[in-house]
Amino acid sequence: MPLKPSAPSLDAQALADLRAQIDQVDGVMHDMLRERARIVEQIRKIKGRQSLYTRPGREAQLLRALTGRERGCIPDGLVVRMWREMFGAFTLAEGPMKVGVYAPAKGDDLWDVARDHFGSFMPLVEYTSAVEAIKALQDDKISVAFVPPPAADEKESWWPLLASDKSNSVTIFQAAPMEVLKAGRSNARRALPMGLLVGRLYPELTGDDRSYLALQSTHVPEDEMKRLLGKAGYKVRSLMAQTTGRGSKASTLFLVFVDGFIGRNDTRLGRIKAMLGSRLQRLMPLGGYPACLKAGGRR
């Protein structure tokens, strides 16, 4: 006598119902993604042609808001990963962009960090030195240079190229990665811990920022410069110096890294000018970046 087919178990039916709910949610998510794309297209038409279409300040504020919400069962890092992929894809939908990435033949590089930050579709170009990438940016061969943060012991510094540009059109505007993941949770291998994005874009005030300032002066020791910067109202995180010229023509080029935002018309710049007087040869904000997300806080 043939066996009768058994009725589906309650567990199997429950799984089928839950998977149907997932299908429904996925459809809603896809609908919302199409709606987001439609809105981005409207924004592109209103903004018109620009040198860069990215909005790092807005990205940072959005990610801070999203990661500040109740996470529930969402896996760690998924929200940032999804939105970073969208940021890159929709930026390209607004206009062309090409990123020059520091990737030396030997040693740690920023290639994997760049791919994580900009997403799967962004055109990336390798440069064996940070100086080479900055020069390519200044020559408009690329839209953005992704380079290591300035270091006191580096053989060839890229930041004086920004400080020597009187137009002050090329500045630092973002840092990556935006979120610091635990070891083994990032796609980056043999990568530098972070890099700075440089382009023809000045950063926006987000409420939690880091900034760079270049000063060139005569007869001002580092300790005195730190004291004057503090007196002007800056909270200095680090200060680097390079001596240029010799004898009576010698001067010092300083790179100052501070907490907070330095706008182009920052009132503290006037205080520095007044305190240094004729010793000051150059004073230029070099941009900065929104503070990065970090487990338990921001850096």
C-alpha positions, 0 to 999 in steps of 0.5 A: 500500500503506497504511503501518503505524502506527509503534511508539511511540518509547522517548522517548514511552513513557518520558514516559508512564511518568513522567507516570503516576508524577506522577499517582500522587504527586499522588494520594498528596499529595491523600490526605495533604492530606485526612488533614491536614484530618482532624487539624486538625478533631480539633485544633479540637474539642479547643481549642474556641472561641478568639479566634484559631486561628493559631499563628505560632510553630509555623508559623515552626518548621515552615517553618524545618524544611522549608526546612532540608531538602534541596531537590533540584529543588523551585523556590525559594519553592514550599515556603513558598508551598504551606504558607502557602496551607495555613496560611490555609485550615486556620486558617479551617477552625478558626474565622472570621478577618478581617484588616484591612490597611493600604492607603492611597489613595496610596503603598505598602501591604500588601495584596498582602503580606497576600494572599501571607501569608494565602492566597487564601481569607482575608477581607481589609478595607482600612484607609487608616491603621494607627491606623484598623486598630488601633482596629478591632481593639480594637473587635473589628471585625476579628481581626487588623490588618496594619500597617507597622512603627513608624517614627520619622518617621511622622505618626501612630503606632499603637503607643501605642494598644497601650501605653496598653491596661492589659489588654495583650491586643492585641500584635504576634505575627507579621511578614510576609512570612515569606520574602524573595524576590528581586525579581520572584518575589513577587506583591506590587507597590508593596508595603511590604517587611514588615508586623506582625500585631497581635491578641489573641494573644501570640507564642510562643518559637521560638528565633529571635525579635524583640520589642517593649517599651513603657516610660514614664518621667520624666527618662530621656534616650534614651542612658541608657535604652539603657544601662539596657536593655543592663544589664538584658540586652536587645540593643537594635536600635532605640529610639523616643521620644515626649514626652507632657505639658509641664513637670513633668508631661512624660514619655517613652514609649519603644518598644524593639525587641530581639533575642530573646523577651520573655515576659510574666514575663521576669526582665529586666523586674524589673531595669528596674523596679529600676533606674528606680525611681519614674521608671518609670510604665509597663512593658509587653511588646508582643509580637514575631515569629519571625524571618523566613526569608531566603536564606542566613539569617534577619532 
